[in-house]
Structure formats: C-alpha cells, structure tokens
Amino acid sequence: MNQILVKIFIPSIEKTYEVWIPPQKRVYNLIVLLVKAISELNDNSYNPKNMPMLYDRISSEMYDVSATVAETTIRNGMELVLI
C-alpha cells in the first residue's frame, strides 16, 4: 500500500504538520513516532506527560490504538488531532 498524507494538529504547541504515514503501522506505534518527530522538530519542547491520543479533527472520533492505520477511517487529506 502507498503512504497516506494527513495533516496533524497539536493543540498544546499550536502547530500543524503534514506527514506521510504508513497504513500498515498500528495507531499506537504511529503515535509514538509522531511524538518523537514533533519533539525533535521543536527542539525537544514537546514532551507530553501522558501518551497522547489521535482523533479525527472533524468528527472527534478517537482512533483505537490497537488497530492498524489501514483498519481505521484515516485517508489521504484528513486532518487529525494529537491530544
């Protein structure tokens, strides 16, 4: 499968990033990778105390961390929120 291009908004730092995500990754592993990448892009100033969750920005649906991205409703062009 091809990569999926999404926008991820992080309210705690008020930034949005466009990222390519692999559909075969579990949502949990995707969140771990996103936290690490966002932290590195912000000089390690993004360090959430608890594991953030991933949500659809339009419907507010929270994604199951045990599902793969392909098993969710995440598709190209979607806007997600990492809280």
N, CA, C and O atoms as a Tinker XYZ file with bonds, in Angstrom:
   332  protein
     1  N      0.833000   -1.191000    0.000000    73     2
     2  CA     0.000000    0.000000    0.000000    64     1     3
     3  C      0.874000    1.249000    0.000000    63     2     4     5
     4  O      2.017000    1.229000    0.455000    81     3
     5  N      0.313000    2.324000   -0.516000    73     3     6
     6  CA     1.005000    3.599000   -0.518000    64     5     7
     7  C      0.883000    4.276000    0.830000    63     6     8     9
     8  O      0.049000    3.912000    1.659000    81     7
     9  N      1.726000    5.261000    1.027000    73     7    10
    10  CA     1.665000    6.068000    2.240000    64     9    11
    11  C      0.430000    6.971000    2.177000    63    10    12    13
    12  O     -0.096000    7.249000    1.099000    81    11
    13  N     -0.017000    7.421000    3.343000    73    11    14
    14  CA    -1.195000    8.284000    3.446000    64    13    15
    15  C     -0.731000    9.657000    3.931000    63    14    16    17
    16  O     -0.029000    9.762000    4.937000    81    15
    17  N     -1.126000   10.706000    3.212000    73    15    18
    18  CA    -0.760000   12.073000    3.592000    64    17    19
    19  C     -1.881000   12.683000    4.420000    63    18    20    21
    20  O     -3.021000   12.776000    3.964000    81    19
    21  N     -1.551000   13.099000    5.639000    73    19    22
    22  CA    -2.529000   13.713000    6.536000    64    21    23
    23  C     -1.941000   14.970000    7.168000    63    22    24    25
    24  O     -0.727000   15.170000    7.177000    81    23
    25  N     -2.828000   15.811000    7.695000    73    23    26
    26  CA    -2.401000   16.969000    8.497000    64    25    27
    27  C     -2.645000   16.613000    9.944000    63    26    28    29
    28  O     -3.716000   16.123000   10.302000    81    27
    29  N     -1.641000   16.863000   10.782000    73    27    30
    30  CA    -1.763000   16.584000   12.210000    64    29    31
    31  C     -1.644000   17.904000   12.970000    63    30    32    33
    32  O     -0.640000   18.608000   12.862000    81    31
    33  N     -2.677000   18.226000   13.734000    73    31    34
    34  CA    -2.685000   19.430000   14.560000    64    33    35
    35  C     -2.373000   19.035000   15.989000    63    34    36    37
    36  O     -2.957000   18.091000   16.521000    81    35
    37  N     -1.432000   19.773000   16.625000    73    35    38
    38  CA    -1.062000   19.527000   18.015000    64    37    39
    39  C     -1.445000   20.785000   18.807000    63    38    40    41
    40  O     -0.716000   21.776000   18.783000    81    39
    41  N     -2.582000   20.748000   19.506000    73    39    42
    42  CA    -3.070000   21.941000   20.207000    64    41    43
    43  C     -2.118000   22.479000   21.265000    63    42    44    45
    44  O     -2.043000   23.693000   21.453000    81    43
    45  N     -1.396000   21.622000   21.953000    73    43    46
    46  CA    -0.535000   22.084000   23.052000    64    45    47
    47  C      0.598000   22.982000   22.572000    63    46    48    49
    48  O      1.098000   23.804000   23.339000    81    47
    49  N      1.008000   22.840000   21.325000    73    47    50
    50  CA     2.057000   23.717000   20.784000    64    49    51
    51  C      1.531000   24.579000   19.637000    63    50    52    53
    52  O      2.275000   25.351000   19.033000    81    51
    53  N      0.230000   24.433000   19.348000    73    51    54
    54  CA    -0.455000   25.209000   18.316000    64    53    55
    55  C      0.239000   25.133000   16.963000    63    54    56    57
    56  O      0.466000   26.153000   16.313000    81    55
    57  N      0.575000   23.913000   16.543000    73    55    58
    58  CA     1.225000   23.707000   15.251000    64    57    59
    59  C      0.534000   22.592000   14.483000    63    58    60    61
    60  O     -0.064000   21.685000   15.061000    81    59
    61  N      0.634000   22.688000   13.169000    73    59    62
    62  CA     0.094000   21.671000   12.275000    64    61    63
    63  C      1.221000   21.190000   11.370000    63    62    64    65
    64  O      2.032000   21.982000   10.891000    81    63
    65  N      1.257000   19.894000   11.146000    73    63    66
    66  CA     2.263000   19.292000   10.275000    64    65    67
    67  C      1.587000   18.401000    9.255000    63    66    68    69
    68  O      0.600000   17.731000    9.560000    81    67
    69  N      2.116000   18.395000    8.048000    73    67    70
    70  CA     1.686000   17.422000    7.044000    64    69    71
    71  C      2.666000   16.268000    7.122000    63    70    72    73
    72  O      3.878000   16.468000    7.047000    81    71
    73  N      2.146000   15.074000    7.270000    73    71    74
    74  CA     3.015000   13.897000    7.393000    64    73    75
    75  C      2.495000   12.754000    6.536000    63    74    76    77
    76  O      1.293000   12.611000    6.312000    81    75
    77  N      3.432000   11.950000    6.067000    73    75    78
    78  CA     3.118000   10.716000    5.371000    64    77    79
    79  C      3.125000    9.603000    6.397000    63    78    80    81
    80  O      4.092000    9.457000    7.146000    81    79
    81  N      2.067000    8.821000    6.445000    73    79    82
    82  CA     2.018000    7.734000    7.417000    64    81    83
    83  C      1.825000    6.395000    6.702000    63    82    84    85
    84  O      1.106000    6.312000    5.705000    81    83
    85  N      2.469000    5.359000    7.217000    73    83    86
    86  CA     2.328000    4.035000    6.614000    64    85    87
    87  C      1.048000    3.351000    7.073000    63    86    88    89
    88  O      0.783000    3.300000    8.274000    81    87
    89  N      0.253000    2.828000    6.157000    73    87    90
    90  CA    -1.027000    2.222000    6.530000    64    89    91
    91  C     -0.900000    0.926000    7.321000    63    90    92    93
    92  O     -1.856000    0.513000    7.978000    81    91
    93  N      0.258000    0.277000    7.271000    73    91    94
    94  CA     0.422000   -0.997000    7.976000    64    93    95
    95  C      0.809000   -0.815000    9.450000    63    94    96    97
    96  O      0.811000   -1.788000   10.204000    81    95
    97  N      1.132000    0.405000    9.868000    73    95    98
    98  CA     1.505000    0.664000   11.268000    64    97    99
    99  C      0.283000    0.658000   12.175000    63    98   100   101
   100  O     -0.804000    1.074000   11.775000    81    99
   101  N      0.473000    0.184000   13.390000    73    99   102
   102  CA    -0.581000    0.284000   14.405000    64   101   103
   103  C     -0.660000    1.740000   14.849000    63   102   104   105
   104  O      0.348000    2.447000   14.849000    81   103
   105  N     -1.839000    2.183000   15.222000    73   103   106
   106  CA    -2.039000    3.568000   15.643000    64   105   107
   107  C     -1.135000    3.892000   16.834000    63   106   108   109
   108  O     -0.588000    4.993000   16.907000    81   107
   109  N     -0.972000    2.955000   17.761000    73   107   110
   110  CA    -0.093000    3.184000   18.912000    64   109   111
   111  C      1.333000    3.502000   18.452000    63   110   112   113
   112  O      1.939000    4.470000   18.914000    81   111
   113  N      1.861000    2.684000   17.544000    73   111   114
   114  CA     3.233000    2.894000   17.052000    64   113   115
   115  C      3.330000    4.212000   16.285000    63   114   116   117
   116  O      4.349000    4.900000   16.348000    81   115
   117  N      2.267000    4.558000   15.562000    73   115   118
   118  CA     2.234000    5.827000   14.837000    64   117   119
   119  C      2.311000    6.993000   15.813000    63   118   120   121
   120  O      3.044000    7.951000   15.571000    81   119
   121  N      1.564000    6.925000   16.910000    73   119   122
   122  CA     1.589000    7.999000   17.907000    64   121   123
   123  C      2.983000    8.140000   18.502000    63   122   124   125
   124  O      3.472000    9.256000   18.677000    81   123
   125  N      3.623000    7.024000   18.812000    73   123   126
   126  CA     4.991000    7.062000   19.356000    64   125   127
   127  C      5.932000    7.752000   18.363000    63   126   128   129
   128  O      6.730000    8.603000   18.757000    81   127
   129  N      5.845000    7.397000   17.096000    73   127   130
   130  CA     6.696000    8.010000   16.070000    64   129   131
   131  C      6.399000    9.501000   15.910000    63   130   132   133
   132  O      7.316000   10.308000   15.761000    81   131
   133  N      5.116000    9.863000   15.943000    73   131   134
   134  CA     4.741000   11.271000   15.812000    64   133   135
   135  C      5.261000   12.101000   16.976000    63   134   136   137
   136  O      5.780000   13.199000   16.772000    81   135
   137  N      5.126000   11.589000   18.190000    73   135   138
   138  CA     5.609000   12.315000   19.371000    64   137   139
   139  C      7.114000   12.544000   19.262000    63   138   140   141
   140  O      7.602000   13.641000   19.535000    81   139
   141  N      7.829000   11.525000   18.870000    73   139   142
   142  CA     9.291000   11.653000   18.735000    64   141   143
   143  C      9.649000   12.673000   17.656000    63   142   144   145
   144  O     10.499000   13.534000   17.881000    81   143
   145  N      9.013000   12.588000   16.493000    73   143   146
   146  CA     9.319000   13.503000   15.397000    64   145   147
   147  C      8.955000   14.946000   15.753000    63   146   148   149
   148  O      9.733000   15.863000   15.488000    81   147
   149  N      7.788000   15.152000   16.346000    73   147   150
   150  CA     7.346000   16.505000   16.708000    64   149   151
   151  C      8.250000   17.090000   17.777000    63   150   152   153
   152  O      8.568000   18.279000   17.746000    81   151
   153  N      8.659000   16.266000   18.714000    73   151   154
   154  CA     9.584000   16.721000   19.746000    64   153   155
   155  C     10.906000   17.181000   19.123000    63   154   156   157
   156  O     11.433000   18.234000   19.480000    81   155
   157  N     11.429000   16.393000   18.201000    73   155   158
   158  CA    12.694000   16.746000   17.545000    64   157   159
   159  C     12.561000   18.009000   16.699000    63   158   160   161
   160  O     13.492000   18.813000   16.639000    81   159
   161  N     11.427000   18.188000   16.051000    73   159   162
   162  CA    11.208000   19.378000   15.229000    64   161   163
   163  C     11.049000   20.643000   16.069000    63   162   164   165
   164  O     11.199000   21.752000   15.556000    81   163
   165  N     10.748000   20.483000   17.346000    73   163   166
   166  CA    10.523000   21.630000   18.238000    64   165   167
   167  C     11.571000   21.707000   19.341000    63   166   168   169
   168  O     11.265000   22.120000   20.459000    81   167
   169  N     12.786000   21.318000   19.039000    73   167   170
   170  CA    13.903000   21.385000   19.998000    64   169   171
   171  C     13.568000   20.714000   21.318000    63   170   172   173
   172  O     13.912000   21.220000   22.387000    81   171
   173  N     12.898000   19.577000   21.239000    73   171   174
   174  CA    12.506000   18.768000   22.400000    64   173   175
   175  C     11.602000   19.503000   23.384000    63   174   176   177
   176  O     11.555000   19.155000   24.564000    81   175
   177  N     10.883000   20.522000   22.902000    73   175   178
   178  CA     9.960000   21.245000   23.784000    64   177   179
   179  C      8.588000   20.576000   23.861000    63   178   180   181
   180  O      7.772000   20.934000   24.710000    81   179
   181  N      8.333000   19.615000   22.986000    73   179   182
   182  CA     7.065000   18.880000   23.034000    64   181   183
   183  C      7.325000   17.550000   23.721000    63   182   184   185
   184  O      7.854000   16.617000   23.116000    81   183
   185  N      6.946000   17.474000   24.995000    73   183   186
   186  CA     7.131000   16.256000   25.788000    64   185   187
   187  C      5.872000   15.993000   26.606000    63   186   188   189
   188  O      5.798000   16.366000   27.777000    81   187
   189  N      4.881000   15.350000   25.986000    73   187   190
   190  CA     3.641000   15.096000   26.738000    64   189   191
   191  C      3.883000   14.168000   27.917000    63   190   192   193
   192  O      4.640000   13.203000   27.811000    81   191
   193  N      3.237000   14.463000   29.045000    73   191   194
   194  CA     3.405000   13.640000   30.246000    64   193   195
   195  C      2.730000   12.291000   30.081000    63   194   196   197
   196  O      3.260000   11.269000   30.517000    81   195
   197  N      1.559000   12.286000   29.451000    73   195   198
   198  CA     0.829000   11.044000   29.190000    64   197   199
   199  C      0.843000   10.779000   27.691000    63   198   200   201
   200  O      1.057000   11.682000   26.883000    81   199
   201  N      0.613000    9.534000   27.346000    73   199   202
   202  CA     0.561000    9.169000   25.939000    64   201   203
   203  C     -0.613000    9.885000   25.278000    63   202   204   205
   204  O     -1.756000    9.692000   25.691000    81   203
   205  N     -0.356000   10.711000   24.256000    73   203   206
   206  CA    -1.470000   11.394000   23.596000    64   205   207
   207  C     -2.310000   10.411000   22.777000    63   206   208   209
   208  O     -1.877000    9.297000   22.482000    81   207
   209  N     -3.497000   10.838000   22.425000    73   207   210
   210  CA    -4.392000   10.029000   21.599000    64   209   211
   211  C     -4.581000   10.749000   20.275000    63   210   212   213
   212  O     -4.388000   11.960000   20.175000    81   211
   213  N     -4.960000    9.982000   19.262000    73   211   214
   214  CA    -5.149000   10.517000   17.921000    64   213   215
   215  C     -6.646000   10.575000   17.613000    63   214   216   217
   216  O     -7.370000    9.598000   17.805000    81   215
   217  N     -7.100000   11.743000   17.129000    73   215   218
   218  CA    -8.516000   11.978000   16.852000    64   217   219
   219  C     -8.706000   12.513000   15.439000    63   218   220   221
   220  O     -7.810000   13.147000   14.880000    81   219
   221  N     -9.871000   12.255000   14.869000    73   219   222
   222  CA   -10.291000   12.884000   13.623000    64   221   223
   223  C    -10.699000   14.310000   13.986000    63   222   224   225
   224  O    -11.497000   14.507000   14.902000    81   223
   225  N    -10.172000   15.290000   13.294000    73   223   226
   226  CA   -10.444000   16.688000   13.645000    64   225   227
   227  C    -11.889000   17.085000   13.353000    63   226   228   229
   228  O    -12.431000   17.959000   14.029000    81   227
   229  N    -12.517000   16.467000   12.369000    73   227   230
   230  CA   -13.893000   16.816000   12.003000    64   229   231
   231  C    -14.912000   16.114000   12.900000    63   230   232   233
   232  O    -15.784000   16.765000   13.475000    81   231
   233  N    -14.807000   14.801000   13.019000    73   231   234
   234  CA   -15.820000   14.035000   13.755000    64   233   235
   235  C    -15.486000   13.835000   15.233000    63   234   236   237
   236  O    -16.345000   13.400000   16.001000    81   235
   237  N    -14.270000   14.140000   15.640000    73   235   238
   238  CA   -13.775000   13.931000   17.006000    64   237   239
   239  C    -13.676000   12.456000   17.377000    63   238   240   241
   240  O    -13.566000   12.115000   18.554000    81   239
   241  N    -13.714000   11.582000   16.375000    73   239   242
   242  CA   -13.561000   10.143000   16.619000    64   241   243
   243  C    -12.149000    9.857000   17.125000    63   242   244   245
   244  O    -11.166000   10.300000   16.531000    81   243
   245  N    -12.060000    9.113000   18.227000    73   243   246
   246  CA   -10.759000    8.704000   18.744000    64   245   247
   247  C    -10.400000    7.369000   18.097000    63   246   248   249
   248  O    -11.227000    6.459000   18.039000    81   247
   249  N     -9.175000    7.258000   17.614000    73   247   250
   250  CA    -8.752000    6.037000   16.941000    64   249   251
   251  C     -8.253000    5.003000   17.938000    63   250   252   253
   252  O     -7.547000    5.325000   18.893000    81   251
   253  N     -8.629000    3.772000   17.698000    73   251   254
   254  CA    -8.223000    2.627000   18.517000    64   253   255
   255  C     -6.728000    2.409000   18.343000    63   254   256   257
   256  O     -6.256000    2.210000   17.223000    81   255
   257  N     -5.980000    2.444000   19.439000    73   255   258
   258  CA    -4.527000    2.317000   19.358000    64   257   259
   259  C     -4.063000    0.933000   18.915000    63   258   260   261
   260  O     -2.923000    0.779000   18.476000    81   259
   261  N     -4.916000   -0.063000   19.021000    73   259   262
   262  CA    -4.511000   -1.412000   18.622000    64   261   263
   263  C     -4.792000   -1.704000   17.144000    63   262   264   265
   264  O     -4.336000   -2.720000   16.617000    81   263
   265  N     -5.538000   -0.822000   16.475000    73   263   266
   266  CA    -5.856000   -1.013000   15.056000    64   265   267
   267  C     -4.701000   -0.509000   14.189000    63   266   268   269
   268  O     -3.936000    0.363000   14.599000    81   267
   269  N     -4.592000   -1.068000   12.993000    73   267   270
   270  CA    -3.633000   -0.513000   12.037000    64   269   271
   271  C     -4.283000    0.704000   11.393000    63   270   272   273
   272  O     -5.505000    0.853000   11.418000    81   271
   273  N     -3.469000    1.560000   10.825000    73   271   274
   274  CA    -3.993000    2.752000   10.161000    64   273   275
   275  C     -4.960000    2.343000    9.053000    63   274   276   277
   276  O     -5.995000    2.983000    8.870000    81   275
   277  N     -4.632000    1.282000    8.313000    73   275   278
   278  CA    -5.495000    0.807000    7.223000    64   277   279
   279  C     -6.861000    0.350000    7.732000    63   278   280   281
   280  O     -7.841000    0.409000    6.989000    81   279
   281  N     -6.944000   -0.096000    8.967000    73   279   282
   282  CA    -8.206000   -0.565000    9.552000    64   281   283
   283  C     -9.078000    0.577000   10.073000    63   282   284   285
   284  O    -10.228000    0.356000   10.452000    81   283
   285  N     -8.537000    1.789000   10.091000    73   283   286
   286  CA    -9.280000    2.950000   10.583000    64   285   287
   287  C     -9.894000    3.708000    9.414000    63   286   288   289
   288  O     -9.811000    3.273000    8.266000    81   287
   289  N    -10.503000    4.832000    9.714000    73   287   290
   290  CA   -11.073000    5.687000    8.669000    64   289   291
   291  C    -10.076000    6.733000    8.181000    63   290   292   293
   292  O    -10.455000    7.641000    7.440000    81   291
   293  N     -8.823000    6.626000    8.577000    73   291   294
   294  CA    -7.800000    7.586000    8.165000    64   293   295
   295  C     -7.523000    7.420000    6.672000    63   294   296   297
   296  O     -7.189000    6.331000    6.205000    81   295
   297  N     -7.669000    8.517000    5.937000    73   295   298
   298  CA    -7.461000    8.524000    4.486000    64   297   299
   299  C     -6.676000    9.765000    4.084000    63   298   300   301
   300  O     -6.508000   10.686000    4.883000    81   299
   301  N     -6.199000    9.785000    2.844000    73   299   302
   302  CA    -5.451000   10.924000    2.323000    64   301   303
   303  C     -6.219000   12.224000    2.511000    63   302   304   305
   304  O     -7.425000   12.291000    2.274000    81   303
   305  N     -5.499000   13.255000    2.940000    73   303   306
   306  CA    -6.079000   14.591000    3.081000    64   305   307
   307  C     -6.818000   14.843000    4.380000    63   306   308   309
   308  O     -7.295000   15.955000    4.607000    81   307
   309  N     -6.925000   13.839000    5.242000    73   307   310
   310  CA    -7.648000   14.027000    6.507000    64   309   311
   311  C     -6.859000   14.929000    7.446000    63   310   312   313
   312  O     -5.635000   15.038000    7.365000    81   311
   313  N     -7.599000   15.566000    8.332000    73   311   314
   314  CA    -6.988000   16.363000    9.390000    64   313   315
   315  C     -7.190000   15.615000   10.696000    63   314   316   317
   316  O     -8.312000   15.266000   11.065000    81   315
   317  N     -6.079000   15.375000   11.391000    73   315   318
   318  CA    -6.098000   14.662000   12.654000    64   317   319
   319  C     -5.618000   15.579000   13.767000    63   318   320   321
   320  O     -4.968000   16.593000   13.512000    81   319
   321  N     -5.943000   15.216000   15.003000    73   319   322
   322  CA    -5.510000   15.975000   16.172000    64   321   323
   323  C     -4.798000   15.016000   17.115000    63   322   324   325
   324  O     -5.283000   13.916000   17.377000    81   323
   325  N     -3.646000   15.439000   17.622000    73   323   326
   326  CA    -2.881000   14.653000   18.585000    64   325   327
   327  C     -2.988000   15.340000   19.939000    63   326   328   329
   328  O     -2.357000   16.370000   20.174000    81   327
   329  N     -3.795000   14.758000   20.831000    73   327   330
   330  CA    -4.032000   15.354000   22.164000    64   329   331
   331  C     -3.608000   14.351000   23.221000    63   330   332
   332  O     -3.714000   14.631000   24.415000    81   331
